[in-house]
């Protein structure tokens, strides 16, 4: 089944505490994993960013909200127990989430901040996502916007500038290494179907040949264009090529490349091109860096509990 959202975890977590007494976070993860019939793959699934396990994070947030709403207590660090308020509310489990939303909206905050905090917390409580997941989703939304901007900006430049961009991108990705003048954009009048070359060694014995097509986003690259590029590679040593476009490749083009035997051609479509440019920072500036931190359990576990 899908990994449950943090607000779906709250009631089962309360029930576990009413049955088991004191529990630690790792206990919840194991017991709730069994409750929701999650597979090992689902239990170990991580956020796309790689910053933590999804189910563990959602259990942690569910417990945090229960604690902030005074439904559970923490007798000592790292352990949870249900109190009388939690036991009473558990008799009407359908009311738990509404109770938490109302409780948090009434928390004491400085007067000048109260309106903003209530609005923020109410939105968080009614959402299926944890604050961390909201942040990741916002990041992905911003990233998608930037990728669209990258492609639209490329389309406003000349074909030669696009060829220069893709050569620089491959160098940025590590191809050519520290070799001087490893990247070359060929002359348009005599490129023989090759728009750029990356030298992989000092002598230039290993080369990556590039073709770059600055096409409108809805204009596909068909099989015949890949065949022409493959033909241009026949007289090239090692026969390695990268075909990069701002648009996309037809099914016929993808199938043709998959079945090639005498050369290697890598296809990079517009979405992947924008992804690489974003990730490797070509033509990009870092606006702000945000650090998300969590408690260092090794540090705190080394200390004696009260």
N, C-alpha and C positions, 0 to 999 in steps of 0.2 A: 504494500500500500504506500501512497505518498507520505513523505515525512510530515508529521502533523505540525501545524502552526503553534506558536507559543501560547496563544489563548485557548487552544484546544487541549493543551497539556495541563492547565491549571487544576481543573477538577480532578483528573486522575491522580495528580500529585498530592492533592489534599486527601484523597481517599487512601493513598498509600501511607501517608503520615498517620491517619486515624487508625490504620491497621497495624502498622509496624512500629510506631513511636519515633525515636530519633533515627534520622537518615542523613547520610552525606550525599553530596552532589553526584559522586560516582555511583552510589547506590540507586539513585533516581534514574540515571542513564540506563543502567542495566535492567531495572525492573520495568521502567516505562517502555523500554525497547521491546521487552517481551509482551507488555500490555498491548502495544500497537502493532505487534507482529512484524517488526522491522527486520529486514535481512541484514547480514553482516555488511553487505555493500552499502545499504542505506545508512547504517550506523556509522560507517567510516566516510561517508560522502562529505566532501569539503566544499566551501564556498568557491566560486570561480576564481576569486582572488588568491585562494590558497590560505586565507587567514582563518583557520579554525574549522572544526567539524560542525556541520549545520545542526544536527540533532542535539549535540552537547550544548551548543550556544542557545538554542531555543529552550531547552530545559532550564538552563541557567537564568534566562530572562523570565521565564514563568515563575520560578522561585523568587526572583527579585521582586516581581510585582506582588506576589502573595505576601512577602515580607513587608514591603512598603505600605501595603493595605492593612497591616496588622492582623492578618489571618493566620500567619505562622510566626514563630519566634526562632531566634538563633541562640540556644543556651550557651554554646561556645562556638568558636570560629569553625566554620565549615560544616556545621550540623544544623538541622532544621527539625522543629517540632510544631505540631498544630496546637493552637490554643482554643479556649472555649468559644470565642467568636467564630473561629474557623469551623469548629465542630457544629455549631448551631447553623451556620450558613450552608454547610454541606447537606443539610436536610432538604434544601431547595437548590440543587446544583445549577439549575438553569439561571439562577440569579447571581451567580458568582462574578461573571465578567462585568455585569452592570454595576455591581457593588464596588468592584475594583476601580472602575472608571469614575464613579461618584466619589469614592474615598480619596483618590489621588487629586481630583479637581478641587478638593477642600483643604489640601495641605497648606500649611502656613508658609507664605513667601512674602518678601518685601512688597509693600503696597504698589510701588511703581512698576514691579515686575509681574504682579499677580495675573493680569489679563493675558499677557503673552504666555506665561507658564501654563495656565489652565488650558488655553487653546492648544498649546503644543502637546500637553499630556493627554488631553481628550482625544486628539487625533491619533496619538500613539496607541491608546487603549482600544480604539475602535478598529485599528488596522490589524490585518492578519500578520504583519511583518514586525520583527524586532527592530529597534533603532539601528542596530548594525546592518540589518538587511535593507532598511530604508536608505542608509548611507551608500551601500553597495549599488542599490538600484539607481540612486541619483547619479552616482559615478558613471554607471553604464549609459544612462540617458545623456549625460554631458558628452561622454566619449562618442556616442552615436552621432550627436550633433557635430562634433569636431570632424569626424570622418566624412560626413556629408560635405562639410566646408572644404576639406582637403580636396575631394574630387571635383567640386564645383570650381575651386581655385585653379586646379590643374587644367581644366577645360578652358579657362580664360587665357592660358599661356599658349605659346607656339608649340608645334610638334617638336622642334629642336630642343626647346626648354624641357619638354617632357622627357626626351631621351637623356638629357643631362641629369634630370631628377632621378631616373631609375638607375643610372650608373652610380650616382652618389649614394643611393639607397643601398645597393648591394655592397658598396664599400663600407657603409655604416653598419651593415649586418656582419661584417668581418671578412668578406670575400676580397682577396687581394692583400690582406694583412698589412704589413708595414712596407710593402714593396712600393718604391717610388713610381709615381705616375701609373699606378696599376689600372686605373680606369680610363677608357677612351671612348669618346663619341665619334662615330665614323662620319665621314663627309656624305652629305645627302645625295650628291651626284654620283657617288661610286661606292655605295655601301653593300651592294650585292645581296640585299635582303637582311643585312646585319646592321643594326642601329648603334650598337655599342659592344665593347669588349672589356672583360676584366681579366688581367693577367694574374694567375695563381702562384707563379714562382718568378724568381729573378730573371731567368732566361726566356720566360714567356712560353715554355713548352706546354703548360697547362693553361687553357683559356676557357672562359665562359662567354658565350656569344648571346647577345641580347637583341630581341626585337620588341619595340615599344609602339603600341597603337593607342593614340589618344582619340578614342571614339566616344560618341554620346552614350550616356548610361544605358539606354534601351537598345543599342545597336550591337548585336552579338558578333563574336568572332567565330567564323565557321570553319569547317574542316579544311577547305581548300587553302585558307590562309596559313593554317598550321602546316599543311603539306609543303607549301612554298618555302616556309621557314626551315622545315626539315631538309628540303632539297639544298638550301643554302649552306646547311651544316655538313653536307656530304664531303665537301672538300676541305673541311676544317679539322684540325687534329683533335682527338678525343671526343669530338661530336657532342659537346655539352651545350645546351641552350636554355635560355629563360625567355618566355614570351609573356610580356606584361601588358595589360590593358586597363583602361579606366572603366570598361564595360563588363561583359561576361562572355563565357565560352558556351557554344552550343553543345548539345549532347554528342553530336557527331565529332566535334573537335576533341572532346574529352575521351571518347572511345578510341579515336585514332591515336592519341598520345599514349593511352594505356597499352595499346597493342604494338607499340614501336619496339623493334629489336636491335636496330643498328645505331641508335643514338638515344640520348637522354634529353628530354625536354620537360622543363618545369613550367606549369601554367600558373600565372598569378592574375586573378581577376580584380576588378575595381575594389570590392570589399576587402580582399586580402591585402591589396596594395595600400589602402588607407590604414588598415590595421598595422601593417609594418611601419608605415611612416609615423603613426602615432606612438607605437611602442618604442621605436628607435629614435624618436625625437627629431626627425628630419623636417626642418621648416616649422618646428614647434617651439614654444616657450613654456616653461613651467610657471604657472600662475601662483600656486600655493601647494604646500606639502602638509598633509594632515597625518599625524601619528595616532593610531589607535593602540591603547595599552591595556593590559590585563594584569592581574596580580601574579607575581612570580611565586607559584606554589612551593617550590623548593626552598625559597628564601623564608617564607612564613612557616612552613612545616618544620623547619630546623629550630624554631623557637618554642618554648614551653607554653602550653595553654594554661589559662587561669583556672 
